[in-house]
Amino acid sequence: MFDPLPDLSAARILVSNDDGIDAPGLKVLERVAKALSRDVWVVAPEAEQSAVAHSLTVRRPLRIRQLARRRYAVDGTPTDSVLLGIRHVLKGKRPDLLLSGVNRGANLGEDVTYSGTVAAAMEGTLLGIPSIALSQMIAGDQPVRWSTAEHWAGIVIRRLMSSGWPHNVLINVNFPDLPHGQVAGIEVVRQGKRKLGDELSERIDPRGQTYFWVGGQRLEDRGIPGTDLEAVCRGAVSVTPLCVDFTATEAMTRLQTAFR
């Protein structure tokens, strides 16, 4: 039996993303958050910031623009947005939950190291806020199935909040590219293998200078059981806990013996 689902109606929720303040996925997540709580705030990048990872703007000033009540745009990265959201916009009362997304495209395997969506959740975690990154898988140029993310996101969020997770962990959620009624449940899985940058094109610009373009193709293994990539490709919602402490404890123990 599941634990009783929590009442989040009084929870303060901060919503951010990396696709920008006008992104369709952000509007989806806003609706999801407002279905859960009466106290929802949005602080997101002014423009798309995909693949900026956990970058923080330190060499120029940041500007924040209020668009509506409880809605702000920042001319910086997802990390900047979350930092300003928690330390400035909501400094009088910190959020109880941070939601990042819904990203246009999955964040699976090594994608998480590049992802601004995951980075926003990482920043929230580092600032002591329970944080969840949410992404919707897409197939080529097909329409994005936002309705799948919208249908399942609230279910996943409430289940996660009912169980809780360690303070140094963020949750990475990916929705499969299927109609919501065909989704094969929710699975807690580990990070898989999916490396961005498999294609690198060398080209010549009009001035005769060489430049390079990193393609969106990925080197991936969809067949490893128990991974996020395998689960989502099979039609399940993947839930993966990611730790902000990168220490490889097994390697650390081995290395300590080498320096005794």
ABEGO torsion letter per residue (X at the ends): XBBBBBBAAABBBBBBBAAEAABAAAAAAAAAAAAABABBBBBBBABBABGAEABBBAABBBBBBBABBGBBBBBBBAAAAAAAAAAAAAAABBBABBBBOBBBEBBBEAAAAABAAAAAAAAAAAAGBBBBBBBBBBBEABBBBAAAAAAAAAAAAAAAAAAEBBAABBBBBBBBBBBAAABAEBBBBBBBBBBBGABBBBBBBAAGBBBBBBBABBBBBAABBGBAAAAAAAGBBBBBBBBABABBAAAAAAAAAAAX
